[in-house]
Every structure is written in structure tokens, then in C-alpha cells.
């Protein structure tokens, strides 16, 4: 069983220490993706939108992408059965 890895990541201008059993590379890539998504969504938002609201919106968008990917994967499995 793998140990705990830690990375320091900058997401939307804030620095976070992220710990987990995933590889340091994977955790850094995930953090970079979240940063990219927050920055993209933030461009279209008024300056009055809080970081918390932007983070929730980003989480909903990423969850929607995951949901869509899982649906496509399930459909491909059924087609190939």
C-alpha cells in the first residue's frame, strides 16, 4: 500500500498543501486543472463574486464533466457487450 504524498499547489492565487495517496504528479495535474477551470469561469463573472461561490461553481462544472464521462463510458460498455 502506498504512503501519503504531499504537493504544494497554487489555485486561483492561493497556495494549498494537498496530501493524498495519488502520485505527486497526479495531484499537481489535478490542482492545475482546478486552477485553470476557476480562472476560466472567473473571467466571465462580475468582480463581486466571492472565491467561495466561484469554487462551488467550479466544483459543479467538474462534477458535470465527470458525470458526462461516466455516462459515455457506461454507454460504450453496453455497446461492446
N, CA, C and O atoms as CSV, one atom per row, in Angstrom:
chain,resi,resn,atom,element,x,y,z
A,1,UNK,N,N,0.840,-1.179,0.000
A,1,UNK,CA,C,0.000,0.000,0.000
A,1,UNK,C,C,0.884,1.240,0.000
A,1,UNK,O,O,1.873,1.283,0.731
A,2,UNK,N,N,0.554,2.246,-0.799
A,2,UNK,CA,C,1.369,3.439,-0.914
A,2,UNK,C,C,1.218,4.367,0.273
A,2,UNK,O,O,0.233,4.320,1.009
A,3,UNK,N,N,2.209,5.200,0.434
A,3,UNK,CA,C,2.176,6.172,1.513
A,3,UNK,C,C,1.467,7.443,1.085
A,3,UNK,O,O,0.876,7.516,0.008
A,4,UNK,N,N,1.539,8.428,1.940
A,4,UNK,CA,C,0.918,9.709,1.657
A,4,UNK,C,C,1.922,10.618,0.968
A,4,UNK,O,O,3.056,10.768,1.422
A,5,UNK,N,N,1.498,11.219,-0.124
A,5,UNK,CA,C,2.312,12.194,-0.843
A,5,UNK,C,C,1.757,13.581,-0.573
A,5,UNK,O,O,0.569,13.741,-0.294
A,6,UNK,N,N,2.614,14.576,-0.658
A,6,UNK,CA,C,2.192,15.967,-0.467
A,6,UNK,C,C,2.734,16.819,-1.595
A,6,UNK,O,O,3.867,16.639,-2.042
A,7,UNK,N,N,1.914,17.745,-2.047
A,7,UNK,CA,C,2.350,18.749,-3.020
A,7,UNK,C,C,1.834,20.106,-2.581
A,7,UNK,O,O,0.806,20.209,-1.912
A,8,UNK,N,N,2.552,21.131,-2.961
A,8,UNK,CA,C,2.081,22.489,-2.754
A,8,UNK,C,C,1.592,22.995,-4.104
A,8,UNK,O,O,2.301,22.914,-5.107
A,9,UNK,N,N,0.380,23.513,-4.112
A,9,UNK,CA,C,-0.226,23.957,-5.363
A,9,UNK,C,C,-0.818,25.343,-5.188
A,9,UNK,O,O,-1.284,25.706,-4.108
A,10,UNK,N,N,-0.793,26.106,-6.266
A,10,UNK,CA,C,-1.410,27.423,-6.273
A,10,UNK,C,C,-2.686,27.315,-7.099
A,10,UNK,O,O,-2.650,27.007,-8.290
A,11,UNK,N,N,-3.825,27.579,-6.436
A,11,UNK,CA,C,-5.127,27.524,-7.095
A,11,UNK,C,C,-5.806,28.868,-6.904
A,11,UNK,O,O,-6.074,29.300,-5.783
A,12,UNK,N,N,-6.074,29.509,-8.014
A,12,UNK,CA,C,-6.740,30.816,-8.029
A,12,UNK,C,C,-6.051,31.813,-7.087
A,12,UNK,O,O,-6.694,32.550,-6.341
A,13,UNK,N,N,-4.722,31.801,-7.157
A,13,UNK,CA,C,-3.942,32.777,-6.400
A,13,UNK,C,C,-3.671,32.412,-4.947
A,13,UNK,O,O,-2.990,33.159,-4.244
A,14,UNK,N,N,-4.184,31.289,-4.489
A,14,UNK,CA,C,-3.972,30.861,-3.104
A,14,UNK,C,C,-3.110,29.602,-3.104
A,14,UNK,O,O,-3.228,28.759,-3.993
A,15,UNK,N,N,-2.245,29.483,-2.104
A,15,UNK,CA,C,-1.372,28.322,-2.009
A,15,UNK,C,C,-1.973,27.296,-1.052
A,15,UNK,O,O,-2.413,27.628,0.049
A,16,UNK,N,N,-1.981,26.041,-1.501
A,16,UNK,CA,C,-2.547,24.947,-0.715
A,16,UNK,C,C,-1.542,23.802,-0.657
A,16,UNK,O,O,-0.810,23.563,-1.617
A,17,UNK,N,N,-1.511,23.097,0.470
A,17,UNK,CA,C,-0.784,21.844,0.563
A,17,UNK,C,C,-1.819,20.744,0.415
A,17,UNK,O,O,-2.792,20.679,1.167
A,18,UNK,N,N,-1.595,19.884,-0.562
A,18,UNK,CA,C,-2.525,18.799,-0.854
A,18,UNK,C,C,-1.831,17.488,-0.508
A,18,UNK,O,O,-0.693,17.256,-0.916
A,19,UNK,N,N,-2.508,16.644,0.234
A,19,UNK,CA,C,-1.949,15.358,0.631
A,19,UNK,C,C,-2.894,14.245,0.197
A,19,UNK,O,O,-4.115,14.395,0.249
A,20,UNK,N,N,-2.320,13.141,-0.226
A,20,UNK,CA,C,-3.138,12.003,-0.620
A,20,UNK,C,C,-2.281,10.837,-1.049
A,20,UNK,O,O,-1.052,10.909,-1.049
A,21,UNK,N,N,-2.953,9.760,-1.414
A,21,UNK,CA,C,-2.236,8.552,-1.824
A,21,UNK,C,C,-1.944,8.533,-3.317
A,21,UNK,O,O,-1.180,7.689,-3.786
A,22,UNK,N,N,-2.542,9.453,-4.070
A,22,UNK,CA,C,-2.233,9.558,-5.503
A,22,UNK,C,C,-0.792,10.040,-5.654
A,22,UNK,O,O,-0.195,10.560,-4.711
A,23,UNK,N,N,-0.251,9.860,-6.846
A,23,UNK,CA,C,1.117,10.320,-7.080
A,23,UNK,C,C,1.182,11.848,-6.993
A,23,UNK,O,O,0.189,12.541,-7.213
A,24,UNK,N,N,2.349,12.341,-6.676
A,24,UNK,CA,C,2.541,13.797,-6.623
A,24,UNK,C,C,2.224,14.425,-7.975
A,24,UNK,O,O,1.650,15.512,-8.041
A,25,UNK,N,N,2.595,13.745,-9.041
A,25,UNK,CA,C,2.330,14.242,-10.393
A,25,UNK,C,C,0.833,14.372,-10.627
A,25,UNK,O,O,0.369,15.391,-11.139
A,26,UNK,N,N,0.077,13.346,-10.256
A,26,UNK,CA,C,-1.376,13.389,-10.458
A,26,UNK,C,C,-2.013,14.498,-9.626
A,26,UNK,O,O,-2.876,15.224,-10.120
A,27,UNK,N,N,-1.599,14.634,-8.377
A,27,UNK,CA,C,-2.175,15.677,-7.531
A,27,UNK,C,C,-1.867,17.060,-8.094
A,27,UNK,O,O,-2.723,17.944,-8.065
A,28,UNK,N,N,-0.651,17.255,-8.605
A,28,UNK,CA,C,-0.288,18.537,-9.210
A,28,UNK,C,C,-1.116,18.807,-10.461
A,28,UNK,O,O,-1.560,19.933,-10.681
A,29,UNK,N,N,-1.324,17.778,-11.279
A,29,UNK,CA,C,-2.123,17.949,-12.501
A,29,UNK,C,C,-3.573,18.269,-12.175
A,29,UNK,O,O,-4.191,19.099,-12.841
A,30,UNK,N,N,-4.119,17.617,-11.158
A,30,UNK,CA,C,-5.500,17.895,-10.748
A,30,UNK,C,C,-5.607,19.336,-10.235
A,30,UNK,O,O,-6.541,20.057,-10.587
A,31,UNK,N,N,-4.655,19.744,-9.411
A,31,UNK,CA,C,-4.668,21.114,-8.893
A,31,UNK,C,C,-4.546,22.124,-10.029
A,31,UNK,O,O,-5.220,23.154,-10.016
A,32,UNK,N,N,-3.699,21.842,-11.002
A,32,UNK,CA,C,-3.557,22.730,-12.168
A,32,UNK,C,C,-4.863,22.819,-12.941
A,32,UNK,O,O,-5.230,23.888,-13.427
A,33,UNK,N,N,-5.566,21.692,-13.056
A,33,UNK,CA,C,-6.849,21.673,-13.773
A,33,UNK,C,C,-7.890,22.511,-13.032
A,33,UNK,O,O,-8.627,23.279,-13.649
A,34,UNK,N,N,-7.946,22.361,-11.719
A,34,UNK,CA,C,-8.893,23.154,-10.921
A,34,UNK,C,C,-8.559,24.636,-11.059
A,34,UNK,O,O,-9.460,25.461,-11.212
A,35,UNK,N,N,-7.282,24.978,-11.005
A,35,UNK,CA,C,-6.861,26.369,-11.169
A,35,UNK,C,C,-7.297,26.912,-12.527
A,35,UNK,O,O,-7.835,28.015,-12.625
A,36,UNK,N,N,-7.059,26.127,-13.564
A,36,UNK,CA,C,-7.446,26.535,-14.920
A,36,UNK,C,C,-8.960,26.765,-15.013
A,36,UNK,O,O,-9.414,27.764,-15.570
A,37,UNK,N,N,-9.716,25.837,-14.466
A,37,UNK,CA,C,-11.180,25.953,-14.515
A,37,UNK,C,C,-11.677,27.174,-13.735
A,37,UNK,O,O,-12.554,27.900,-14.203
A,38,UNK,N,N,-11.115,27.394,-12.552
A,38,UNK,CA,C,-11.527,28.560,-11.749
A,38,UNK,C,C,-11.203,29.852,-12.478
A,38,UNK,O,O,-12.013,30.780,-12.496
A,39,UNK,N,N,-10.023,29.916,-13.078
A,39,UNK,CA,C,-9.632,31.130,-13.786
A,39,UNK,C,C,-10.511,31.369,-15.009
A,39,UNK,O,O,-10.883,32.508,-15.291
A,40,UNK,N,N,-10.847,30.301,-15.742
A,40,UNK,CA,C,-11.713,30.440,-16.916
A,40,UNK,C,C,-13.114,30.896,-16.512
A,40,UNK,O,O,-13.676,31.812,-17.113
A,41,UNK,N,N,-13.670,30.250,-15.492
A,41,UNK,CA,C,-15.011,30.635,-15.046
A,41,UNK,C,C,-15.011,32.048,-14.457
A,41,UNK,O,O,-15.963,32.808,-14.638
A,42,UNK,N,N,-13.940,32.385,-13.756
A,42,UNK,CA,C,-13.847,33.697,-13.124
A,42,UNK,C,C,-13.825,34.845,-14.113
A,42,UNK,O,O,-14.266,35.949,-13.792
A,43,UNK,N,N,-13.310,34.596,-15.327
A,43,UNK,CA,C,-13.252,35.647,-16.348
A,43,UNK,C,C,-14.635,36.156,-16.719
A,43,UNK,O,O,-14.793,37.334,-17.040
A,44,UNK,N,N,-15.630,35.297,-16.681
A,44,UNK,CA,C,-16.974,35.684,-17.078
A,44,UNK,C,C,-17.836,36.168,-15.928
A,44,UNK,O,O,-19.015,36.461,-16.123
A,45,UNK,N,N,-17.277,36.256,-14.747
A,45,UNK,CA,C,-18.044,36.628,-13.556
A,45,UNK,C,C,-17.776,38.073,-13.156
A,45,UNK,O,O,-16.689,38.602,-13.386
A,46,UNK,N,N,-18.776,38.700,-12.556
A,46,UNK,CA,C,-18.530,40.050,-12.024
A,46,UNK,C,C,-17.533,39.978,-10.863
A,46,UNK,O,O,-17.402,38.943,-10.209
A,47,UNK,N,N,-16.848,41.066,-10.621
A,47,UNK,CA,C,-15.825,41.086,-9.571
A,47,UNK,C,C,-16.422,40.891,-8.178
A,47,UNK,O,O,-15.692,40.614,-7.227
A,48,UNK,N,N,-17.730,41.032,-8.050
A,48,UNK,CA,C,-18.372,40.868,-6.745
A,48,UNK,C,C,-18.551,39.392,-6.355
A,48,UNK,O,O,-18.907,39.101,-5.212
A,49,UNK,N,N,-18.313,38.463,-7.283
A,49,UNK,CA,C,-18.459,37.030,-6.983
A,49,UNK,C,C,-17.335,36.608,-6.042
A,49,UNK,O,O,-16.161,36.872,-6.299
A,50,UNK,N,N,-17.710,35.955,-4.962
A,50,UNK,CA,C,-16.715,35.538,-3.973
A,50,UNK,C,C,-15.931,34.321,-4.478
A,50,UNK,O,O,-16.375,33.587,-5.361
A,51,UNK,N,N,-14.770,34.141,-3.893
A,51,UNK,CA,C,-13.957,32.975,-4.233
A,51,UNK,C,C,-14.708,31.694,-3.877
A,51,UNK,O,O,-14.620,30.702,-4.601
A,52,UNK,N,N,-15.441,31.709,-2.774
A,52,UNK,CA,C,-16.211,30.533,-2.384
A,52,UNK,C,C,-17.266,30.202,-3.439
A,52,UNK,O,O,-17.417,29.040,-3.815
A,53,UNK,N,N,-17.992,31.205,-3.916
A,53,UNK,CA,C,-19.000,30.968,-4.949
A,53,UNK,C,C,-18.353,30.446,-6.227
A,53,UNK,O,O,-18.884,29.541,-6.869
A,54,UNK,N,N,-17.221,31.007,-6.591
A,54,UNK,CA,C,-16.504,30.558,-7.778
A,54,UNK,C,C,-16.026,29.118,-7.603
A,54,UNK,O,O,-16.078,28.329,-8.547
A,55,UNK,N,N,-15.564,28.775,-6.408
A,55,UNK,CA,C,-15.111,27.407,-6.133
A,55,UNK,C,C,-16.276,26.418,-6.240
A,55,UNK,O,O,-16.111,25.325,-6.782
A,56,UNK,N,N,-17.440,26.792,-5.730
A,56,UNK,CA,C,-18.609,25.909,-5.820
A,56,UNK,C,C,-19.014,25.739,-7.278
A,56,UNK,O,O,-19.303,24.624,-7.712
A,57,UNK,N,N,-19.039,26.828,-8.036
A,57,UNK,CA,C,-19.368,26.744,-9.457
A,57,UNK,C,C,-18.380,25.855,-10.201
A,57,UNK,O,O,-18.767,25.068,-11.065
A,58,UNK,N,N,-17.115,25.986,-9.861
A,58,UNK,CA,C,-16.084,25.154,-10.479
A,58,UNK,C,C,-16.307,23.688,-10.129
A,58,UNK,O,O,-16.191,22.822,-10.996
A,59,UNK,N,N,-16.624,23.403,-8.873
A,59,UNK,CA,C,-16.880,22.025,-8.453
A,59,UNK,C,C,-18.067,21.436,-9.208
A,59,UNK,O,O,-18.025,20.277,-9.623
A,60,UNK,N,N,-19.120,22.222,-9.388
A,60,UNK,CA,C,-20.295,21.753,-10.118
A,60,UNK,C,C,-19.940,21.469,-11.575
A,60,UNK,O,O,-20.386,20.470,-12.139
A,61,UNK,N,N,-19.147,22.336,-12.184
A,61,UNK,CA,C,-18.734,22.128,-13.575
A,61,UNK,C,C,-17.880,20.870,-13.720
A,61,UNK,O,O,-18.086,20.087,-14.647
A,62,UNK,N,N,-16.933,20.673,-12.819
A,62,UNK,CA,C,-16.076,19.498,-12.890
A,62,UNK,C,C,-16.889,18.233,-12.616
A,62,UNK,O,O,-16.672,17.212,-13.269
A,63,UNK,N,N,-17.819,18.283,-11.665
A,63,UNK,CA,C,-18.675,17.126,-11.393
A,63,UNK,C,C,-19.530,16.795,-12.613
A,63,UNK,O,O,-19.757,15.623,-12.915
A,64,UNK,N,N,-19.998,17.813,-13.305
A,64,UNK,CA,C,-20.791,17.601,-14.520
A,64,UNK,C,C,-19.947,16.924,-15.602
A,64,UNK,O,O,-20.426,16.031,-16.300
A,65,UNK,N,N,-18.697,17.352,-15.736
A,65,UNK,CA,C,-17.794,16.714,-16.702
A,65,UNK,C,C,-17.566,15.244,-16.346
A,65,UNK,O,O,-17.555,14.384,-17.227
A,66,UNK,N,N,-17.387,14.961,-15.072
A,66,UNK,CA,C,-17.186,13.587,-14.624
A,66,UNK,C,C,-18.434,12.752,-14.888
A,66,UNK,O,O,-18.343,11.618,-15.359
A,67,UNK,N,N,-19.585,13.313,-14.587
A,67,UNK,CA,C,-20.860,12.627,-14.819
A,67,UNK,C,C,-21.017,12.291,-16.303
A,67,UNK,O,O,-21.389,11.172,-16.657
A,68,UNK,N,N,-20.729,13.272,-17.169
A,68,UNK,CA,C,-20.819,13.039,-18.615
A,68,UNK,C,C,-19.845,11.952,-19.066
A,68,UNK,O,O,-20.196,11.099,-19.882
A,69,UNK,N,N,-18.628,11.983,-18.538
A,69,UNK,CA,C,-17.621,10.979,-18.908
A,69,UNK,C,C,-18.063,9.587,-18.450
A,69,UNK,O,O,-17.876,8.610,-19.174
A,70,UNK,N,N,-18.642,9.495,-17.263
A,70,UNK,CA,C,-19.122,8.202,-16.771
A,70,UNK,C,C,-20.275,7.689,-17.618
A,70,UNK,O,O,-20.352,6.492,-17.895
A,71,UNK,N,N,-21.180,8.583,-18.036
A,71,UNK,CA,C,-22.291,8.191,-18.902
A,71,UNK,C,C,-21.779,7.642,-20.229
A,71,UNK,O,O,-22.256,6.613,-20.708
A,72,UNK,N,N,-20.797,8.340,-20.825
A,72,UNK,CA,C,-20.236,7.889,-22.096
A,72,UNK,C,C,-19.541,6.548,-21.938
A,72,UNK,O,O,-19.647,5.682,-22.807
A,73,UNK,N,N,-18.830,6.376,-20.828
A,73,UNK,CA,C,-18.136,5.116,-20.569
A,73,UNK,C,C,-19.151,3.986,-20.418
A,73,UNK,O,O,-18.954,2.903,-20.969
A,74,UNK,N,N,-20.227,4.223,-19.682
A,74,UNK,CA,C,-21.255,3.193,-19.489
A,74,UNK,C,C,-21.915,2.839,-20.828
A,74,UNK,O,O,-22.191,1.670,-21.098
A,75,UNK,N,N,-22.161,3.843,-21.651
A,75,UNK,CA,C,-22.773,3.599,-22.950
A,75,UNK,C,C,-21.838,2.779,-23.840
A,75,UNK,O,O,-22.294,1.884,-24.553
A,76,UNK,N,N,-20.546,3.071,-23.808
A,76,UNK,CA,C,-19.568,2.305,-24.601
A,76,UNK,C,C,-19.485,0.859,-24.117
A,76,UNK,O,O,-19.369,-0.058,-24.930
A,77,UNK,N,N,-19.542,0.648,-22.824
A,77,UNK,CA,C,-19.507,-0.706,-22.286
A,77,UNK,C,C,-20.727,-1.496,-22.752
A,77,UNK,O,O,-20.612,-2.666,-23.117
A,78,UNK,N,N,-21.887,-0.858,-22.739
A,78,UNK,CA,C,-23.118,-1.531,-23.163
A,78,UNK,C,C,-23.078,-1.842,-24.662
A,78,UNK,O,O,-23.562,-2.891,-25.088
A,79,UNK,N,N,-22.514,-0.951,-25.453
A,79,UNK,CA,C,-22.419,-1.171,-26.897
A,79,UNK,C,C,-21.475,-2.317,-27.229
A,79,UNK,O,O,-21.679,-3.037,-28.207
A,80,UNK,N,N,-20.441,-2.483,-26.410
A,80,UNK,CA,C,-19.447,-3.510,-26.687
A,80,UNK,C,C,-19.757,-4.840,-25.993
A,80,UNK,O,O,-18.984,-5.791,-26.113
A,81,UNK,N,N,-20.857,-4.915,-25.284
A,81,UNK,CA,C,-21.207,-6.156,-24.567
A,81,UNK,C,C,-21.776,-7.197,-25.495
A,81,UNK,O,O,-22.120,-8.294,-25.055
